[in-house]
Amino acid sequence: MKLLPLIFAFVFCSLSAQKALPLDTLKLKEAKDLFADDYGNLYIYKNKDFSLTKYDSLGKQIGKMMLTVPFKIQGVQNPLSVPLFSENAQELKFVDQNLNEIQRIDFKQKFAFIKIAYAEDLQQIWLLDESSKRLIQYNFRNDTTINSYPFDASFDDLMDLLVYENKVYILTRKHFRIYSLKFEKLTEIPIENGKRFRRENESVLIITNNSILKYIPEKGLVKIFEDPDAQIVDKNTLAYFEIKANNLYLYNLEKIKQAKQESEPEPGNTEKPVQKTPEQTGESADKSLEKVQDKFIKDQSVEKPADTTLKKLLEETAEVQTVGI
């Protein structure tokens, strides 16, 4: 019986961590990418008609931008100035909080062929020039080239670029690479379906089709969110977002953290006994219970009634107690 309070708390936290957001499935259909800013606003990009639409957290449309050629949205961490780059048009646009264009930078007259652009701030852009094989630091406010570095990397399947603390982060569909500004390869890690970078303070994140990875120098790439059934995933500082079966879901970070804390066993004696004791057997049962609980979190969906999922967890827990004791 002492397990019941833990089970009830665990079920409550897991169910409340996921929340369906009120966006019509028609608005999400054919979405190519999803972005969420820290104010809870959502941006849907559709490659079919090259449109970018912004909604508030209640699903009300705030703005819409129709583009004539494909554009890549860098990110919406600064919703007052959102950068969009078009390889086809060889230009970079900045749009405001209502998706009105506030500035356009044309690269055709000054550079050969820009493969991808990364707007570092509201003054500087990093450009990968495919023709000259150079990485260029460009100040678009005063139209000057600050630095230019030889960069003879492969431009095939290039998805995104990020420059941070004198390191160049390159993302393709199948690889994550880090170079120095002298074109020395520092790191290479294989990935699947790489899409774009997201930087949060000192952390570099990678968004794939259905997962979010965090780069930790000592560990490599650590998966911090994944749903194999998701079509698109993203995050802001408060939550993870995913489009699954043309529905939009939010996972609250605080609720996820709370659920993990509830599932952690109480600290106990770390000494290892020589022989198996009844306490050891109890620990094995507890570990088996943790596996059941982990499986329960992965199987959760907001569309499942709470009483059904609780009944399932209680049945699986009973099986664990029968085997472990």
Salt bridges, closest charged atoms under 4 A:
GLU30 OE2 - LYS48 NZ 3.35
ASP33 OD1 - LYS195 NZ 3.16
ASP33 OD2 - ARG196 NE 3.28
GLU87 OE2 - LYS115 NZ 3.32
GLU91 OE2 - LYS93 NZ 3.36
GLU91 OE2 - ARG104 NE 3.96
GLU101 OE1 - LYS93 NZ 2.90
GLU101 OE2 - ARG104 NE 3.11
ASP106 OD1 - LYS108 NZ 3.13
ASP143 OD1 - LYS110 NZ 3.75
ASP157 OD1 - ARG173 NE 3.40
GLU188 OE2 - HIS175 NE2 3.99
GLU188 OE1 - ARG177 NE 2.77
GLU188 OE1 - LYS185 NZ 2.69
GLU200 OE2 - ARG198 NE 2.69
GLU200 OE2 - LYS235 NZ 2.75
GLU226 OE2 - LYS223 NZ 3.14
ASP227 OD2 - LYS244 NZ 3.05
ASP234 OD1 - ARG196 NH2 3.08
GLU242 OE2 - LYS244 NZ 3.58
ASP299 OD2 - LYS295 NZ 2.94
ASP299 OD2 - LYS312 NZ 3.58
